[in-house]
Amino acid sequence: MKLSILLFSIWISAIFGKTIKPNEKGQQQNAESSHGKQSKRKKDGRPNFIVLFMDDLGYGDMGFTGHPTTKTPNLDRLAYHGKILTTWYSGCSVCSGSRAALMTGRQFPRFGLPGVLGAAGNTGLPLNETTIAEQLKKVGYSTGIVGKWHLGQRQVYLPANRGFDFYLGIPYSDDMGAGVQSACPAGLDPGNERYQQSKAFAQDFPDNPFAPNELMYQQGGFLNSRINNKASIHDAKPAHPDPAANVLPLVYQNRKKNETKVVEQPLDFTTLAEKYNDFVLNFVEEHQEDPFFLYLPFSHVHTTRSTPEEQYAGCKFQGSTARGTFGDALEESDWIVGNLMQKLEDLGLDEDTLILFTSDNGPWLIKDLSGGSAGLFTGRFAGYWNTGKATTWEGGIRMPAFAYWKGKIPPFSRSSEIVSSLDVFPTLSSLAGVSLPPNRTMDGRDMSDILLQEHGKSQHDFLFIYGNCGKGPYWEVSGVRHGDYKAHWCTMPGLQDNRTAMIHRYDPPLLFNVAKDPSEASPISYNKMPEDPHDAAVMNRILKAYAMEKATFEFGNLVPYPDGPGEGPGTYGVCCDRKRDCYCRGDSMGVKHNVGIFGLGTAEHHDKYHEAMGEEEPWPPVTSTQAMLHEWKTENQKQQLRSKVY
């Protein structure tokens, strides 16, 4: 496995031009050390931006928010030496809607997007929507993304066509298909129990394509989009199922070279974070002289469907925390952040870089110990415990967050002002000196004053929350945050079976003072107007704002991009080779020990190895013994084992 990771690092360095060796866990870096190195940056006044976006991480999961056994020293250090943002709201309670809000600064129903995009659909974030990456490219930023995209997996919707120069990651959630877990420390071992379990999951999916997680999304209406001014009901059992939806791909893109390729399918969860780490460090090294935007939507800590405990971590982190596999996964993400910070400091870029940290939505509570914690945001009045992901209770949409910018944001500072993932687009635009897109309603607000001023105030008078409440098949206003108050027009439990039976509606809305009562335990009023005059005045303001939002909000329609070559029903998914049902790991074809370039066989990667090392590398080994003896398959078999470029 170490050889696999080293060769991946060599491949990455051949792309970016320099070699970065992965750090050992024991060399975890101090995020606050400073070496005083002179930056090579061209001083144009534009800062670098790094957005750290966790997946399904709850407010109670971080050390800086009080979890007693979480090990996140690097993230905690950044939080304490920056500004902790205690009132950051996600743009949606589930994956795709939240990422669309972050990328565009707009409520996702404005373009008809579903809350969750499937792994093999024909739609994605509409091409007429401007992403942060496209916005920053206007003023010369280099752009990179590492991790989960989840805004469309067709090539036209992938990051390289949305303003990003480089991409390495999973196009959607890591439970939307099967991956494998290689053994530790020797790589893929056919006798390893953990590997055999995960491989069995992967190979079973062609006969069992509709896993429970997708059915929960479908039954809850989260996969429904809006087309031709009405909701389009997602079919959980399409007439043309796509085998690509069964096997997780790791995708690489280089926009400058017009390259899009499948790196692994199914991907290896054990080595995934190492690959992300190498990619991140090389991206920063290569783009140190110009302003850059680096977006890290981590694949952690979303649960999987093909690993025994529904979580995963690399060899250096397995069993490393008292919190179990969830804690191990979270510590591995923290390790990447530590290495990233050390790289910024080594290059003298730490004072030129704003870092934002948050999560896409709350924890998936029905996943028990593998799902995370909402902390004190329990929604106690709900009458049920599942008040995390897919709900508009605080636990589903109020995220752990901080901003760090050495020399600009005072350390040990804190703000309870209302901010949102919607605010990232206008804030980065403002700091980069680029005007917002014209003729476009922007729901986000510039939060620069909150970040940079001691007493900066929120520009959100009313922050509306869109939820899926069961009245109709598409999303609607379900809540609003107004000052210290939060109102609910409807509430529902998190992602689970039969959730619609517990949906409740309120008229007038259920009202809480969440500054006093963040766990939403004691409503000020329940299906009636408040008796207190001040609270009644608040309710009246909320009702007027709600009427205005309902009257003026323009729902969009999602229009799929026309099919390209080879695309059509049953073939929209990312697939290395459809003749093999998108299963292209060597071990499925008689190769029992992958020690080629990160266990994979594309001709492009092989050429990069020659270019970087100046020597030939045998391809591919059949067993460990044959690998040492340099006994290889025939040239024809080599060709058959090469992954396809799509």
N, C-alpha and C positions, 0 to 999 in steps of 0.2 A: 504493500500500500504506500509506503514512503517513496518507493521508486515511482509509483503512479502519480503521486502528488508532485514530486520533483519534476517529472516530465511535463505535467500540466503547467507548472511554473515556467518551465523552459518555453513551452508553446506560447504562453501569455507574453513572456518577455520578448519572444521573436515578433509578436504582433506590435507591442508597444515600444520595443527597442532596448529595454534594460532588464536585467535579471534581479528579481526580488525573491529571496529565499523565505519560505514560510517560517514564522517564529514558533518555537515550542511553547506549550502551555506554561511551562515554568518560567518563560521569559516574557510574561504578560507585562505590557508597558504601562508606565505611569503617565496618565493623561495630562498631568500638570507640569511635567518637567520641561525645562526650556534650555536649549543649547545655544541660543543666541546666534544661530546661523543666519547669514544674510540671504534674504529671499532673492530668487531670480525673476520675480514677478515684474512685468512691465507695469509701472505705476500709472494706471488709467483711472484709479479711484473706484473701480468696480470690485466688490468682494467676491470670493468664492462662496458657494452655497452647498451645504450638505444636508439632505433630509433623510433622517433615520426613521423608518416607518415599519413598526412591528406588525405582526399578523396575529389577531385574536388575543392580544395582550390586555389584561385587565388593569384597572387602577390599583388594585391591591397586590400586583405581582412584583413590583420593583422595590429595591432596597430603599430608595429615596422616598417612597410612599409608605414605607413601614413594614414590608414583609420581613419576618424574623429570620428566615433561612435562605432567602434568595442571595445568590452570589453575583452581584453586578458592580464590581468596584469601579470600573472605568466609566460606566454610565452614571453611577452615583456621584463620582468625582466631578464629572461635567455638570451634572444638575446642581450640585452644591456650589460650584465655582461659576455658575451662570445664574439664570433666573428660572425658578420653578413656576410653571404655569398651572395653577390648580383647577382652572375652569376652562379646559380645552374640550370642545365638542367635535365629534366626528361628523362628517358630512352624510353619513348613513350608518345604520346599525349592522350592515353586512358588507361583503368584500368589494364588489365592483362599483356600487354606488358611492362608497366612501372614497375609492381611488379616483373615480371620475370627478368628484367634488374637489379633491386635492389638486388634480392635474389642471382643472379648468377654472376654479373659483366660482363655479356655478352649481346650483342644485341639480342633481342628476335627472330628475323628472323633466327638466327643461328640454332634454333631447330624447326622451322616451326610453332611456336605458333601463334594463331590468336591474334589480338590486344585485343579482348574481348572474354573471354570464356563464354558460356551460362550456365544456371543454371542446365541443365540436360543432358549435353553432355557426351561423353565417353572418352574425352581426358583431359590432364592437363600438367603441367610442367614435361617433360620427367624425368624418374627416374635415367637416367645416368648423369643428370645435378646436380652439387653439390651446395647446398644452403649455405648461410652464417651459418645457424644453424648447418648443418652437418660439415662444416669447423671448427667451434669453438668447436664442441663436441670432435674433435681430441685432443684438449689440455685441456679437463676437464671442459668446460663451462656447466652450467645449462641453459636451454633455454626455453623461454615462449613466447607465442604470444597471443595478445588480440585484436580482431577486425575482419576486413575484410581480407580474405585470397585471394580468386579469382585466384587461380592457379590450379583449379580442385577440384570438390566436391566429386568425388568417394573416398571411404575410402583410397585407395592406393595412392591417390594424396594429401590427407589432411595433415596438418602440422605434426601430430604425426609420419607419415611415411617419413617426410622430415627433420628430425633432431630436432624437437621441443618436449620437455618433456611434456608441458602442452599447451592446447589451449582452449580458449573460444571465440566464435564469430560467425559471419555470413560468410558462405563459399564464398560469392560473393557479388555483389552490392545490396544495400538495396532497389533498385527499381526492382529487378528481382524476384518479388513475393510480396505478400501482408503481412503486419503485422497489428497489432491492436494498438490502443492508449487507455490505461485504463484511467479512470477519475482521477481527483485530488480533494481531497486528499485521498478518501476512497477506491481506488482500482476499480475493474471492476464493473460498475454500468449499468445495462441494460437500464436505462433511459437516460444515458448521450449521448448527441447529437454527440460529437466528437467520442465516442466509437462506436456508431451505424453506423456512416459514414464509419469508417475504417473497421468495421466488414462486412459491406455490400460490400465494395471493395473485401475483402478477399473471401467471399462466392460466389461472382459472377465469380471469375476467372476460375473455372472448365468449364464454358460455354463460356468464353472469354479469352482463354489462350495466345493469341498473342497481347500483349499490344503495344501501339505506340512506346515506347522506344526500345523494341527489334526489331521492324520493321525498325526503324532508323538505328540501329546498322547493321542490315542485309543488308539494301539497300546501305549503305555506304561501305560494304565489310569488316567491322571490325570483323565479326565473322568467316571470312574465314581463314582456316589454310593451311598448305602446306604438302601434302601427295604424295608419289611416284613421287617426283620431279615436281609436278604441284599443283596449288592451288585447294583446295577442297572447293567448293561453299557451304556455309551453307544454309540449307533449313529452311526457316522461318515457314513452315508448315509441320513438319515431319509426316511420316506415322503413327508413334506411339508416340503421344504426352504424356509427363510425367506430371501427376498432381502435382508432387513434385516441378515443376518449378513455380507453382502458389502461393505457400504459404511459406513465409520466415521461415527458421529454425534457432534456436540458438543452436550451437553445442558445446559440451564439449569433450575434449580428455585428457587422462592421459596415456602417452606412457609407463610409468613404470608399469602400471597395465593393459596395453593393452585394455583400455576402450575407446570407442567412443559411444556417446549417444546424442540423441536429447533432449535438455533441454526444449524448447518451440517450438510450431509450430501451428499457426503463433506466432512469437515472439511479445513481448510487447515493443513498442518503448518508452513508458513513463518510464519504469524502466531499459532500456538497459544500460544506462551510469552508473547507480548505480551498476549494476552487474559487469561491466567492472572495475569500481573503486575498488570494494572489491577484485576482482581477482588480480589486479595489486599490491595492497598493501600487500596482503598475499604472493604473489610470492616473492616480495623483502624481506619481513620479513623471510620467510623460507629459502631463499638462500643467506643470508647475509654473510655467512662464506666462500663461494666459488665464483669464478668469474661467472657472469651470463650475458646472452644476452637476453634482453627484447625488443621485437618488438611490437609496438603499431600502427598497421595500422587502424586508427580510422574509424568507420562507418560514422561519421560526416565528411563533411557537404554535402555529396552526397544527391541528392533529392530522394524522395520516390515516389511510385505510389499509395500508399493506405492511405496517410494522407491528410487531406483537403488542407493544404498549401504546400504539398510536402516537408516539413521539420518537425522536431520534437525535443523536449527537455523534460527533466524530470520536475516534478512539481515545483521544486525549481528554475527552470530557465525559465519557460513559462512566457513570457511578461517581462523579466528582462532587456532587452536592447532596446535602441532606434532604433536598426537596424531591429527589427521584428524577425520572427522565425529563419531566418538564423543566426542572431546575437545571439539569445538565444542558438542555437545549438553549435555555436562556443565557447561561454562562458562556456558551460557545458564541452566541451573538455578541455578548459583551467583549469577548476576546478579539473579535474582528474590529470592534470600535476602538479598543486599546491600541491595536496595531495601526489602525488608521490615524489615530491621534499622534502616535509616535512618528509616523511618516510626515504628517503636517509639520510637527516641530522640527524634525531633522532638516526639512526643506525650508524652514523659516516662514511657513504659511499660516501658522496658528493665529496670528493677529489679523490675517486677511480673510478669515473664514468664519461665516455664520453657520452654526449647526443647530438644526431643529430636530427634536425627538418627540414622537408620539406613536399612537397605534391606530389601526384602521377602524376597529370596533371593539366591543367588550368581549369577555371570555365566553367560550362555548361551555356553559356550566354543566350540561348533561354528560360531558366527557369526563366528569369527576376529576381525579387528580391529574389527568392529562390535559385538562382544559383551562386551568388558570383561575384567577380570583378577581372579583369586582371590589374587594375591600369593603369599605363602609357603605358603598352604593348598593344596598341590598333591596331597595324597593319594598320595604317591609309592609306597606299597606296593600300590596298586590294580593296577598293571600296565597301565593305560591313562591317557590324558591328560585325558579328559573328566570331571573331578571337580568341576564347578561346579553350576550350576542343576540341580534335579531329583535331586540325590544327597544322601546324609547324611554324606559326607565333609565336613571342615571348610569346604572351598571352596564347598559348596552351602548351608550354613546358618549359618556364622559371619560376622557382618556388621561393616563399619566403623560406629562409633557414638560419639556424645558427648552430653553434657548441658551446657547453658549456662544460667546464671541469675546475672546480674550482682548482686554483693553477697551472694549466698547460696552459690554454688559457687566455691571458691577457684580462681583461674586457674592454669594450668600444672599441673593435677592429673591423676591417672591412676588407674584401678582395673582389676585383672585378675579381679575377682570375677565369678562367673557370673550373668548377667542374660539376659532373654529378652523378645521382643516380647509374650509373655504377661503380662509384669509391668506393662505400661503402664496397663492398666485398674485394677488395684488401687492402683498408685502415685498416679495422678491422683485417684482416689477418696479416698485418704487425705489428700492435700494439699488437696483441696477440702472435706474434712470431710463426706463423704457415705458412708453405710454401704454395704457390699457387698450385692448382691441376696440375699435369704434363700433357703434350700433350693436352693442352686446350688453345685455343686462348682466351685471356682476353682483352676485350675492355675497361674495367675500368682501372684507374690508381690510384696509392697510392697518396692520397692527404694529408698525414700526415704533410708534410712541410708547406702546406698552413694553416692547422689548428694550428700548434704549433710554427711556425716561423713568425716573423713580416713581412718579405718580401718573404714568400714562393711562388714559381712559379708553375703554372699549367704544368702538363706533357702532356696535350692534345695540340698537334700542330694542328691537324684536328679532330674535334669531329663531326662525321657524324650523321645525323638525318634521321631516316627512317619514311616515311609517306605513306599514302594510297591515291594515286593520280588518280586513275581511269583508268590509261593506261592498267593495268593488274589487275587481281583479288587478287594479293597478294602485300605485302609491298615492297617498293623500296627506294633507296636513294632519298630524296627530298630536303635535305639541308645540310649545313655544317657550323660549327662555326670555324673560323681560326683567332686567335688573336682578334683584334677589329672588324673583319669583319664577316658578315654572308651572305651566298649565298643560293638562292632558285632555284632549278630546276623545282619545281612545287609548287603551292599553292592552297589551297582549303578552303572553309568555314567550320565552326565547325559542330558538330553533329546536323543535322536538315533534314527535308524532301528536296528532289530534290537538294542535294548539288553538285552532279556531273555536273550540268549545269554551275557551276561557277568555275570549275577547270581550272587553267591556267598553261601553261608550258613555260619555258624560255630557249633560247639557243643563246648565252651563258647565264648562270644563272643570275637572278636578284641579284644585289649586294648592300648591305647596310654596312655602318659603324655604328654598333649598340652601340659602345661606345659613339659616338656623337648623334646618332639618335635611341634611344631604342624603340621608338614607330613605327619604320619602316615607316616613312612618306615620305622620299625623297631618292630614290635609286640613287646610284652612276652611275649605268648603267642599261639599260633596253633593253634586246635583242641585245646588241652590246657590244663590248669591251670598257672598260673605256678609256677616252682620257688622263687622268693624268698618267704620267709614273709610279708613285708609285702604284696607284690603278691598273694599267695594269699588273704590276709585281705580285701584290697580286692575281689578277684573273688568271694569268698563273699558279701560284703555286696551286691554288684551282683546276684548270682543270686537272693538272697532278695528284694531290692526288685523285681526283674523278675517273680518269681512272684506277688508281691503286686499289682503293676500289672496283670498278666494276669488275676488272679482278681477284681479289684475294678473295673476300668475298664468303664464303661458306654457302649457304642457307641449312638449315636442313629440315628433314622430320619428321613430327609428327606421331608417331606410337602408337595407343591406347594400353593400357595394356589389356591383355586378360580378358574377363569377369570372375568375381568371382561368388560365389553362390548367386543366386537371381538377378544377373545383366543381362541386355540385353536391346534391344531397348524398350524405354518407362519406364525403371526402373533404370536408372542411377542416378536419383536425390536423394537428402536427404529427407527421408520420415519417419515420426514417425509411421504411420500405413496406408498402402495403401487401406485397406478396408474402411477407412474414408476419402479417397482422401487427405491424409496428413494433415487433420485438426483435431488436438488433444487437443484443448483447452477445458476445462471443460464446458465453457458457451455454446458450440455448442451441448452439450448433456444434457441440462436441468439444469446444475449447474449455478446459477445466480450470485454467488459471490465467487471468488477464494481467499481463505485466507490460503491455505495450503502452502507448501514450494514453495515460489515464484509463486503461482498459478499453480502448475504443479503436476503431480502425478506419478513419477517413484518410484519403490520400493527401488532402491538404495538411492535416496534422502531421502526417509522416514527413511531408516535405519540409514543414517548419522545424521538425526535429533535425533533419539533415542540415538545414540552414543554420540553426543555433549551435549544434555540436560539431559540425564538420566531419561527421562520421556516420556510418550506416548503423541502423538499429534493426535487429531481427524482428520478423513479423509473421504471424503472431505465435507465441508459444502454445503448445498443447497441454503440457503439464509443467510443474515446477522443475522436475528433473530435466526434461527436454529443453526448458528455457536455459538452464545452466550449460547444457551440452550443445546449444545452438542448433537444435534439430527443428526445422520449420516445415510448414505446410507448402504445398506447391504454389506456383504463381497464380494458377487459376483459383485455388481455394482462397488465397489472399484477397483477390479481387471480389470474391463472393462475400467476404466478411467486411468489406468496406461499407461504412454508413453512407446513406444517400444524402445529397444536398437537395433541399426542396425549395 
